[in-house]
Amino acid sequence: MTEIVMDQTPPILQGPSEKERKYDRQLRLWAASGQAALESANILLVNSGAGTVGVETLKNLILPGIGRFVIHDNALVDEADLGVNFFLDDSCYGKPRAQCLAGLLGELNPEVEGDWSPKTKQNDSLGSLLKKSPLFTAIMYTYPINHVELESLEQYSKEHKTPLIAIHSTGFYSYFTVRLPGTFPIVDTHPDETATTDLRLLNPWPELVEFAKNMTKDIDGLDNFEHGHLPYVVILLHYLDQWKATHNGAYPSNYKEKTEFRQLVRDAARTDNPEGGEENFDEAAAAVLKTVAPFSLPSGLKEVFEYEHKDPIQERSIFWIIADAVKVFYTKHGSLPLPGNVPDMKAQSKVYVQLQNIYKTKARKDAAEVLQTAQAIAGAGREVDPAEVDLFCKNAAFVKLINVEGEGDTAPLGSKERLQQVLRAEMANDQVAEMTLQPMSLFPVYLALRGLAYCGNASADKTQIVEAVKSLLSDDLSSEEYGDLKEKMANLAEDLARAVYGELHNISALTGGMVAQEMIKIITKQYIPIDNTCVFDGIKSRTQVFRV
C-alpha cells in the first residue's frame, strides 16, 4: 500500500506566469487576445508645444505593455518643460526632449521597446522616420504642429490605413479627435452579461422542447423539492404552451397579455411548502417581460447587413465575410446564431448542466453552419478561423460599426460644411437646454481650440483666435440662430490667449488617460471607441462627444 501511494505522485500545479501576474487586472478586461494585440502595437507620438498631454497618453499605453513606441520631438528641454512635465528632471535641461522622455518613460515598463527622433538635424525629419520605421499601428500628434509634418502624417495614415489621433490641451480645455481608416467594425463590444441572454422561448428547437416536456409532463404530481427546482426556462416553456392552447396558438404579444401571463406563472407556484413559496417560479415571473418577446434585428447588426462597400479590399476582409455568412443564416432561419449562454437560476445541479449542454450544443451547431457558409464565401485557398466565427456568433446582436457616414450626414467629416452643420444643431439644442436648466454645449470650446491651432503660434491674441474661428466656419458668427455664440467665443478666446499654449498638468494627465483608453479599444478591437471627437472642459468637469 505504501508503494502505491509513493508511486502516485500528484501532478505539479502550475501557477500563473510572471507576465500573467504582472498584467492580471487588464487581462480580466481584454483577455489574452487583447493583450497580444497590445504587445504587437507600434505607436508613434509626434510631440510639440508644451508636450505634456502626448507624454501622459504614452505613459498610459506603456504601462499596460504596448510593444514599441517612438517619440518625434524637435524641441530641447527648457525651464518651462521642467515645470510642467513630470517625466523630465534637471539633468535633462538643454538636451533633446524626445531623448529624455523616451528614456524615462521606458523605465516604467522594461518590456516595452522605446526610440526617439530626431537624433541628427540633417537626416532625421519626420518624413524619413515614417519611411524607415516598421509599420505604425497608430499615430498621435499634439498641437501646435507644423503643417508640413501634419500633411506627412495624413498621407501616411491614408496610405497605410493607420488610425490618426489629434490631441490639443491648452489651459483648462482640451479635446482629441480619432480619425479611423474607413469603417471600423467592433465584434467584441463587451455588452452587459445580462443583455446577451437569448433563451429562444418563442422559437425553441426540438431538443429544448423535448427536455422541457419531459420535466413538466407530470408537473402537478412532482414533489415539493422537484417542483421547487424546475429551471425557470422549463416553467416558462410549459405555461407558454398552455397559453397558446387558449389563445389560438398565439404568444403573449403586448404588455397587458404579458402581465396576465406573468400572473398565470405566479399562481402556479406552491405556497403550502415550508418556504411559503417557490423561488424558481419567482424567477420565471420576473423573466417574463424580458424573455417572452419576439426577435427583432438589432440596429447595429442591421447597419452591418445593409452596409454598402466602397472599398473592394475591405469587402474581402474576414469580418465582412463572416458578416455575410451570418446574414445568410438570418435570412434562412429568421434568427441569429444562438450565443449559448444560460443565466444562473434555481435548479438541481445535474438538471442545470443538462440545460447548459442543450444550449451549448445548439450554439455550436449554429456556429458550424455559419463557418461552412463563410468558408464557401471566402473560396478555396483562404481559411476562416473558427474562433473568429464563434466570437462573431456569440456577439452578433452587439456588433458595432464606427466611423460610418450615415444617411443623415449631409456634409462629409472634416469639412467646413460639417462644422457649420454641427454648430447649428448644438446652438439650437442650447436654446432648449437654457430653458430646461440643462448643461450647455461644449462645441464652442472645440471651435476655440481649433481656432488657436489655426493661428499656429503661441502669441495669438483674443482677436486672432476669433478671426481664425470665423475663417474655419466661413461665417461671421452674427446669425440669430447662433444666439450668444459670439460672446462665448470671445470669452473662450481670451482664456486661451492668456494660457499662451501652456498646459496644466492635471488637465493634460486626465486627457491623456482618456486618449489612451480609446487607443487601447482601437488596438485590441474591443469595447466601443468614441466616434470621433471628445471635448473636455476642466472648469465645469464635463466631456462631450461630437462627429466632426
Disulfide bonds with the S-S distance in Angstrom:
none
